[in-house]
């Protein structure tokens, strides 16, 4: 945790909560989250809202949010969305997950889960985020791009869920696919959100994140997608992405980078 706090202080990003659990209950999940909140906050790694409450973003291990699997493994908590919100979660970043069975029917959207949040897979039903309306009684679902990639280096057709691995490194072609999914807050189409994911940084994956593949990809981002005419690039943390989405819902426009701290301020370690 000290190492993560140092990276945060040095400006390399921020820390949120990624949790694996299996055959849990709402009570045991709450207890675990409260323990993690305490430990993370001791290192200045979570933001606090205007009321002083700790807030965090969430990614579910094995994608099994809200007890998504048919066999009940890797979660166990039907009402997990409510448990998360009640404990301070402001947004879930678990998806996309295809071809995993946890994948929701809603794709390429920023949306609010609707209906009974105590039900298993409550994220299957939702209302698109749009200018002029935001909920205050539930977390926001921020999904990454999901597409059938029509062309790739080794195979002709495959499912691209924006995961970055040694087998699927980031490329200019993939970036074009992600941008083309046009994920945005409805009514603010000029702000396009691209959320990719990794799964930790074990040694076999290190080169794809830190080696030449990564350098080539970021050169593409900072030139092709930062030309000053068609594109303006913004690297953001999960908290900043949420803040920008909320600003869009509140009708803000112009430079989205101005709204990185719109609702939730930087965590102490990042200041």
NORNOR-V822423 format. One record per pair of residues at least 12 apart in sequence whose C-alpha atoms are under 6 Angstrom apart, sorted by the first residue. I is the first residue (numbers start at 1). J is the second residue. D is the distance in Angstrom with one decimal. If there is no record, write none. Layout:
((I,J,D) (I,J,D))
//
This chain:
((8,270,5.4) (9,269,5.2) (9,270,4.8) (15,45,5.9) (16,56,5.8) (16,57,5.4) (17,58,5.0) (18,58,5.8) (18,59,4.7) (18,60,5.8) (19,60,5.5) (19,61,5.3) (20,61,4.3) (21,74,5.5) (21,75,5.4) (22,73,5.8) (22,74,4.0) (22,75,4.5) (23,75,5.4) (23,76,4.4) (24,75,5.9) (24,76,4.9) (25,77,5.4) (26,77,5.7) (44,268,4.8) (44,269,4.7) (45,267,5.7) (45,269,5.9) (46,267,5.2) (47,266,5.9) (47,267,4.1) (49,264,5.6) (55,88,4.7) (55,89,5.6) (56,89,4.9) (57,89,5.5) (57,90,5.8) (57,91,5.1) (57,92,5.9) (58,92,4.9) (59,93,5.3) (59,94,4.5) (60,94,5.7) (64,102,5.8) (66,78,4.9) (66,80,4.8) (66,120,5.4) (66,121,5.1) (67,120,5.8) (68,102,5.2) (68,121,5.4) (78,119,5.5) (78,120,4.2) (79,118,3.9) (79,119,5.6) (82,117,5.9) (85,138,5.9) (85,139,5.7) (90,139,4.9) (91,139,4.9) (91,140,4.4) (91,141,5.7) (92,141,5.1) (93,142,5.3) (93,143,6.0) (95,143,5.0) (96,143,5.9) (96,144,5.5) (96,161,5.6) (104,124,5.3) (108,145,5.3) (108,183,5.5) (109,183,5.6) (110,129,5.6) (110,141,5.8) (110,142,4.7) (111,126,6.0) (111,127,5.4) (111,128,4.2) (111,129,4.8) (111,141,5.2) (112,126,5.2) (112,127,5.2) (112,140,5.2) (112,141,5.9) (113,125,5.8) (113,126,4.1) (114,126,4.8) (129,185,5.3) (130,185,5.1) (130,186,4.3) (130,187,6.0) (130,249,5.5) (131,187,5.4) (131,248,6.0) (131,249,4.0) (131,251,5.5) (132,249,5.4) (132,250,5.6) (133,249,5.9) (144,195,4.5) (145,178,5.4) (146,160,5.7) (146,161,4.5) (147,159,5.9) (147,160,5.3) (162,196,4.9) (163,196,5.9) (163,197,4.9) (163,198,5.7) (164,198,5.2) (166,205,5.5) (166,208,5.6) (171,217,5.7) (240,260,4.5) (243,260,5.6) (243,262,5.2) (243,263,5.6) (244,259,5.3) (244,260,5.9))
//
